[in-house]
Amino acid sequence: MLTLYGSARSRAVRTLWMLAELGIAYRHEDYLPRSPETRTPAFLAMNPNGQVPVIDDDGFVLAESMAINLYLAKKHGSPLYPADPRHEALAWQWSLWETDKLDRQLVNYVNHTSALPAEQRDAAVAEAAWSAVQPALDVLNSAVGKTPWLAGPDFSVADLNVASALYRGLSMDLGRWPHVQDWLTRCWSRPAAKQARAMREA
Ligand SMILES: N[C@@H](CCC(=O)N[C@@H](CS)C(=O)NCC(=O)O)C(=O)O
């Protein structure tokens, strides 16, 4: 049995979306980031970074949301895992790109503009984050302006990984990036995405 550790209110929402796409049975340990459950010796043995999401797939332990989704899609023979090696490589490319260019930058921007209590927000952090997010959205806008999906002719784990990381984008004004807006709407319209979103927003 697969166990997912991580609350829907964390990057584990990405894994929950993938699990809903795959329709496989799993156990969910709904641990919040930085919660005491993520500081136990047992949890730190699984992920010494103390972060969620983590999966335990019948004894195989894996962290990092992008890697988890690539693994799950491939292992379960999902049509979301591109068969063509070039499309597969594009799925890796976009997943690594998200981690490098968008992931923490977007979280910092949202935290320091709205999510954190006002007294903990730092305008300088928000500004630096926004100046990194904008060029990343320019790159994504250009990509999804040329082709409907990021890695091949169909929606794939590449789209899922980048769009799920852009959950915050759903409540942002993306008017400057109309192709991103359209693509993000198409991605999050999927039933599995709606299921994961409902868990996050419950
Ligand atoms: N690169 C990691 C980042 C994981 C991460 O930052 N998780 C956050 C929750 S969204 C966390 O557990 N933070 C708690 C901490 O850093 O102690 C991934 O994509 O899985």
The ligand as an SDF file (V2000), in Angstrom:
LIG
                    3D

 20 19  0  0  0  0  0  0  0  0999 V2000
   11.3100   20.7550   -3.1760 N   0  0  0  0  0  0  0  0  0  0  0  0
   10.4070   20.1530   -2.2200 C   0  0  0  0  0  0  0  0  0  0  0  0
    9.9270   21.2440   -1.2660 C   0  0  0  0  0  0  0  0  0  0  0  0
    9.1070   20.6560   -0.1350 C   0  0  0  0  0  0  0  0  0  0  0  0
    8.6780   21.7410    0.8430 C   0  0  0  0  0  0  0  0  0  0  0  0
    9.2230   22.8580    0.8830 O   0  0  0  0  0  0  0  0  0  0  0  0
    7.6640   21.4000    1.6390 N   0  0  0  0  0  0  0  0  0  0  0  0
    7.1660   22.3210    2.6140 C   0  0  0  0  0  0  0  0  0  0  0  0
    5.6400   22.3120    2.6320 C   0  0  0  0  0  0  0  0  0  0  0  0
    4.9120   22.8840    1.1500 S   0  0  0  0  0  0  0  0  0  0  0  0
    7.6100   21.8790    4.0050 C   0  0  0  0  0  0  0  0  0  0  0  0
    7.4300   20.7380    4.3590 O   0  0  0  0  0  0  0  0  0  0  0  0
    8.1810   22.8100    4.7720 N   0  0  0  0  0  0  0  0  0  0  0  0
    8.5420   22.5790    6.1150 C   0  0  0  0  0  0  0  0  0  0  0  0
    9.9960   22.7930    6.3680 C   0  0  0  0  0  0  0  0  0  0  0  0
   10.7170   23.2470    5.4630 O   0  0  0  0  0  0  0  0  0  0  0  0
   10.4290   22.5040    7.4800 O   0  0  0  0  0  0  0  0  0  0  0  0
    9.2440   19.4770   -2.9560 C   0  0  0  0  0  0  0  0  0  0  0  0
    8.8840   19.9410   -4.0590 O   0  0  0  0  0  0  0  0  0  0  0  0
    8.7010   18.4900   -2.4630 O   0  0  0  0  0  0  0  0  0  0  0  0
  1  2  1  0
  2  3  1  0
  2 18  1  0
  3  4  1  0
  4  5  1  0
  5  6  2  0
  5  7  1  0
  7  8  1  0
  8  9  1  0
  8 11  1  0
  9 10  1  0
 11 12  2  0
 11 13  1  0
 13 14  1  0
 14 15  1  0
 15 16  2  0
 15 17  1  0
 18 19  2  0
 18 20  1  0
M  END
$$$$
